[in-house]
Amino acid sequence: MNITFDDKQPIFQQVANIIEDDILNGTFRVDEQILSVAQFSQLFQINPATVVKGIGLLVNEGVLYKKRGLGMYVAMDAKQKIQMKRRDRFYKELLSNLLNEADKLGLTTEEIMDMIKQLRKE
């Protein structure tokens, strides 16, 4: 797996996003163990403390849970929690920015919808 981290957000947050993506796409399923800190660190060539911080975010959100001495596992409702969080962010950030830009360009709601439908077809 070849991941390139960007400078727009902290690496630990990007690690958490990668794990979330793997949960959403079914790579990690409910009650399944995720990769260890050492495995993540080696795979992405990053400091283990960075991985721990990213995993910690997901533990705090209830997406992952720890089995003492065994590692981190995907929580029962992890997928739903991630989807809710991302839908909220999609609505508040992405759609808000999209509509602000559309207003600047004088686009109508119908024109925006047509553009979205066209992209869905591609």
Residue pairs with C-beta under 8 A, 6 or more apart in sequence:
1 43
1 44
3 14
3 18
3 44
5 11
5 14
5 44
5 46
6 14
11 46
11 50
11 54
12 50
12 51
12 53
12 54
12 57
13 54
13 57
14 54
15 40
15 44
15 46
15 50
15 51
15 53
15 54
15 55
16 54
16 55
16 57
16 58
19 28
19 34
19 54
19 55
19 58
19 63
19 64
20 58
20 63
20 82
20 86
22 28
22 34
23 29
23 63
23 74
23 78
23 79
23 82
24 79
24 82
24 83
28 34
28 74
29 74
30 74
30 75
30 76
30 78
30 79
31 73
31 74
31 76
32 73
32 74
33 67
33 70
33 71
33 72
33 73
34 55
34 64
34 71
34 72
34 73
34 74
35 43
36 71
37 48
37 51
37 52
37 55
38 48
40 46
40 48
40 51
40 55
41 47
41 48
41 50
41 51
44 51
55 64
55 72
58 64
59 65
59 66
59 72
61 81
61 85
62 75
62 77
62 78
62 81
63 74
63 75
63 78
63 81
63 82
64 72
64 73
64 74
64 75
64 78
65 72
65 73
65 75
66 72
66 73
67 73
75 81
98 112
99 112
102 111
102 112
107 115
